[in-house]
Amino acid sequence: MKSFPVSLLILALATATAFAYDPSPLQDICVAINDPKSAVFVNGEFCKDPKQANADDFTFMGFRKPGNTANPLGSKVTPATVNEFPGLNTLGISAARIDFAPGGLNPPHTHPRGTEVLVVIEGTLLVGFVTSNQLNNTLFTKVLYKGDVFVFPIGLIHFQLNTGKTPALAFAGLSSQNPGVITIANSVFGAKPPISADVLTKAFQVDKKTIDYLQAQFWYDNN
């Protein structure tokens, strides 16, 4: 009897170990509860009886019309996550349409549960992402034109700015059915209840007057 190849044994052990880990979270929080009648979410969404599914469950028509960019940021994100598109449940993907007025900005934000790949359909976009502290917060940035594609790694702060004089349009694909969005300015200065000024003055090395001013602003959410 021939011996089992060592390479296959290592692969089998690695595969078994990989499948032993808990699944990645699909929402921000999921507190355990003993009473099933009070449960509202699992890690994802409850499933419709497959026998009751139809083509409409797998169709999303929310990208047909441009988003309203008449707002302080000059941009509008139209998401197609499992929350808007139930057929994505368990499939590990989602999408978004991003409309930009001239000079419009999709401000610095992160997706804690998904990598994003962006394709420019119309216009010119300045895009970029910043690496973690481990890589010295390095900025990777590029000007994109129609047809160009750029990827933003999972969890890293990134942005898109329309540098052209005409509207711009991009579509994004994300590697999670619910990638989440954390807009940096909104989270830091618009948290409810507000983050202590003692924390923010020291973190940003500015005076309390500046923090009070920033916390008093209306932080618009373009999603």
URWO-V778928 format. One record per residue. N is the residue number from 0. RES is the residue in one small letter. PSI is psi in degrees with one decimal (* if undefined). Layout:
[[N RES PSI] [N RES PSI]]
This chain:
[[0 m 129.1] [1 k 144.9] [2 s 149.1] [3 f 126.5] [4 p 133.8] [5 v -39.6] [6 s -39.5] [7 l -35.2] [8 l -44.6] [9 i -43.6] [10 l -41.9] [11 a -42.0] [12 l -41.7] [13 a -40.5] [14 t -43.6] [15 a -40.1] [16 t -41.5] [17 a -42.7] [18 f -12.2] [19 a -18.5] [20 y 154.0] [21 d 149.7] [22 p 153.5] [23 s 146.3] [24 p 145.1] [25 l 8.9] [26 q 171.2] [27 d -48.1] [28 i 152.3] [29 c 86.3] [30 v 130.4] [31 a 145.1] [32 i 141.0] [33 n -22.0] [34 d 104.8] [35 p -26.7] [36 k -21.1] [37 s -2.7] [38 a 139.1] [39 v -22.8] [40 f 152.5] [41 v -168.2] [42 n 80.1] [43 g -137.7] [44 e 154.4] [45 f 148.1] [46 c 139.5] [47 k 147.7] [48 d 119.6] [49 p -29.2] [50 k -16.7] [51 q -3.3] [52 a 152.4] [53 n 175.5] [54 a -31.2] [55 d -29.5] [56 d -22.5] [57 f 20.2] [58 t 131.7] [59 f 125.1] [60 m 16.9] [61 g -5.5] [62 f 1.9] [63 r -37.6] [64 k 146.5] [65 p 148.7] [66 g 155.0] [67 n 111.1] [68 t 10.1] [69 a 72.8] [70 n 171.1] [71 p -26.9] [72 l -20.1] [73 g 27.7] [74 s 160.1] [75 k 126.4] [76 v 125.7] [77 t 104.7] [78 p 151.3] [79 a 72.8] [80 t -177.1] [81 v -23.2] [82 n -32.2] [83 e -19.5] [84 f 82.7] [85 p -27.1] [86 g -12.2] [87 l -12.1] [88 n 128.4] [89 t -1.5] [90 l -13.1] [91 g 20.8] [92 i 161.0] [93 s 179.4] [94 a 170.1] [95 a 147.1] [96 r 134.0] [97 i 116.3] [98 d 140.7] [99 f 130.6] [100 a 165.2] [101 p 127.2] [102 g 2.2] [103 g 147.2] [104 l 131.5] [105 n 102.7] [106 p 165.8] [107 p 126.9] [108 h 171.8] [109 t 159.3] [110 h 103.5] [111 p -18.0] [112 r 14.6] [113 g 143.8] [114 t 146.2] [115 e 133.1] [116 v 128.1] [117 l 134.8] [118 v 131.8] [119 v 125.4] [120 i -41.3] [121 e 145.6] [122 g -168.8] [123 t 127.4] [124 l 133.8] [125 l 119.2] [126 v 163.0] [127 g 161.6] [128 f 158.0] [129 v 130.8] [130 t 173.3] [131 s 171.6] [132 n -34.1] [133 q -31.3] [134 l 28.7] [135 n 29.9] [136 n 47.2] [137 t 134.2] [138 l 125.9] [139 f 117.2] [140 t 153.0] [141 k 145.4] [142 v 125.1] [143 l 144.9] [144 y 173.3] [145 k 126.4] [146 g -12.3] [147 d 152.0] [148 v 140.6] [149 f 146.4] [150 v 138.4] [151 f 112.0] [152 p 149.3] [153 i 132.4] [154 g -8.9] [155 l 144.8] [156 i 132.3] [157 h 170.3] [158 f 164.9] [159 q 133.6] [160 l 128.6] [161 n 108.8] [162 t 0.7] [163 g 176.9] [164 k 5.9] [165 t 162.5] [166 p 153.9] [167 a 155.4] [168 l 135.0] [169 a 154.3] [170 f 145.3] [171 a 143.3] [172 g 141.3] [173 l 147.3] [174 s 37.2] [175 s 147.5] [176 q -19.3] [177 n 76.6] [178 p -21.1] [179 g 156.2] [180 v 128.7] [181 i 104.8] [182 t 121.8] [183 i -53.2] [184 a -44.4] [185 n -43.1] [186 s -40.4] [187 v -45.8] [188 f -10.9] [189 g 15.2] [190 a 147.3] [191 k 118.3] [192 p 163.0] [193 p 148.4] [194 i 140.7] [195 s 134.9] [196 a -29.0] [197 d -37.1] [198 v -47.7] [199 l -36.0] [200 t -39.4] [201 k -39.2] [202 a -40.3] [203 f -3.0] [204 q 46.7] [205 v 171.1] [206 d 168.2] [207 k -32.0] [208 k -41.2] [209 t -43.6] [210 i -44.3] [211 d -40.9] [212 y -46.6] [213 l -40.0] [214 q -20.6] [215 a -9.9] [216 q 157.7] [217 f 112.5] [218 w 102.9] [219 y 138.3] [220 d 115.6] [221 n 9.8] [222 n *]]
